[in-house]
Amino acid sequence: MGLGKTIMTLSLFEHLNRIYKLKGPYLILAPLTTLEHWKRIADEWTTLNSVLYYDPGSAEGRSEIRFWEWFYTDVTYKGQITQKSELYKFNIIITSFEVFMQDLNPII
């Protein structure tokens, strides 16, 4: 603890964004107790947009997060709402391993 792993990881993402123009998205899997810490440090130390993806009890809640917070919405095509799946709203997604595995299993 206290070795600066969080800052070093986020500094790497910031470096990749600024120097190499690699916007991400980057995935951070962290213990449940440190998710808020990762989000706070990402907001304070980087210019990257981060989203906290965590709702352990509700798959519907995570589905809403994916629908509203992941992609930009396009309403320009004759008033229809479509998802721009190639354009993410965030650069960093922060979640726990358990939530990641719960959402990965239906995909596989």
C-alpha positions as CSV (number, residue, x, y, z in Angstrom):
1,M,0.0,0.0,0.0
2,G,1.1,3.5,-0.6
3,L,3.4,2.7,-3.4
4,G,1.7,4.9,-6.0
5,K,0.3,2.1,-8.2
6,T,-2.9,4.1,-8.8
7,I,-1.1,7.2,-9.9
8,M,1.4,5.3,-12.1
9,T,-1.4,3.5,-13.9
10,L,-3.5,6.6,-14.5
11,S,-0.3,8.5,-15.5
12,L,0.3,5.9,-18.1
13,F,-3.2,6.3,-19.5
14,E,-2.8,10.1,-19.5
15,H,0.5,9.7,-21.3
16,L,-1.0,7.4,-24.0
17,N,-3.8,9.9,-24.5
18,R,-1.7,13.1,-24.7
19,I,1.4,11.8,-26.5
20,Y,0.2,9.0,-28.7
21,K,-3.5,10.2,-29.1
22,L,-4.8,6.8,-27.8
23,K,-8.1,7.7,-26.3
24,G,-9.0,4.3,-24.9
25,P,-11.3,3.1,-23.5
26,Y,-9.2,1.7,-20.8
27,L,-10.5,-0.9,-18.3
28,I,-9.6,-0.9,-14.7
29,L,-10.5,-3.9,-12.5
30,A,-10.1,-3.0,-8.9
31,P,-11.3,-4.4,-5.5
32,L,-14.8,-3.3,-4.5
33,T,-13.5,-1.2,-1.6
34,T,-11.2,0.9,-3.9
35,L,-13.6,1.7,-6.8
36,E,-14.5,5.2,-5.5
37,H,-10.8,5.9,-4.8
38,W,-9.9,5.1,-8.4
39,K,-12.7,7.3,-9.7
40,R,-11.7,10.2,-7.5
41,I,-8.0,10.0,-8.4
42,A,-8.8,9.6,-12.1
43,D,-10.9,12.8,-12.0
44,E,-8.2,14.7,-10.0
45,W,-5.0,13.6,-11.8
46,T,-6.1,13.2,-15.4
47,T,-8.0,15.0,-18.1
48,L,-9.7,11.7,-19.1
49,N,-13.4,11.1,-18.6
50,S,-14.0,8.1,-16.3
51,V,-17.1,6.2,-15.5
52,L,-17.7,4.0,-12.5
53,Y,-19.5,0.9,-13.6
54,Y,-20.8,-0.8,-10.6
55,D,-24.3,-2.0,-9.6
56,P,-23.8,-5.5,-8.1
57,G,-27.3,-6.4,-7.3
58,S,-29.0,-5.4,-10.5
59,A,-28.3,-6.4,-14.1
60,E,-31.0,-4.0,-15.2
61,G,-29.1,-1.1,-13.5
62,R,-25.9,-2.0,-15.3
63,S,-27.8,-2.3,-18.5
64,E,-29.1,1.3,-18.0
65,I,-25.5,2.4,-17.4
66,R,-24.4,0.8,-20.6
67,F,-27.3,2.4,-22.6
68,W,-27.0,5.9,-21.3
69,E,-23.3,6.3,-20.3
70,W,-21.3,4.3,-22.8
71,F,-22.0,5.7,-26.3
72,Y,-23.0,9.0,-27.7
73,T,-26.6,9.1,-29.0
74,D,-27.4,10.4,-32.5
75,V,-30.8,12.1,-33.0
76,T,-30.1,13.7,-36.3
77,Y,-31.4,11.0,-38.6
78,K,-35.1,11.9,-39.1
79,G,-35.7,12.2,-35.3
80,Q,-34.7,8.6,-34.6
81,I,-32.5,7.8,-31.7
82,T,-29.6,5.6,-32.5
83,Q,-26.4,4.6,-30.6
84,K,-23.1,5.6,-32.1
85,S,-21.3,2.4,-31.1
86,E,-17.9,3.6,-32.3
87,L,-17.9,6.7,-30.2
88,Y,-17.5,6.1,-26.4
89,K,-18.4,8.8,-23.9
90,F,-15.6,7.8,-21.5
91,N,-11.9,7.0,-21.7
92,I,-11.6,4.9,-18.5
93,I,-14.1,2.4,-17.1
94,I,-13.7,1.4,-13.5
95,T,-15.4,-1.7,-12.2
96,S,-14.8,-4.7,-10.0
97,F,-13.8,-8.2,-11.1
98,E,-17.1,-9.7,-9.9
99,V,-19.2,-7.3,-11.9
100,F,-17.0,-7.7,-14.9
101,M,-17.4,-11.5,-14.8
102,Q,-21.2,-11.3,-14.3
103,D,-21.6,-9.2,-17.4
104,L,-19.0,-11.3,-19.4
105,N,-20.7,-14.7,-18.8
106,P,-23.9,-13.9,-20.9
107,I,-21.7,-12.7,-23.8
108,I,-19.6,-15.9,-24.0
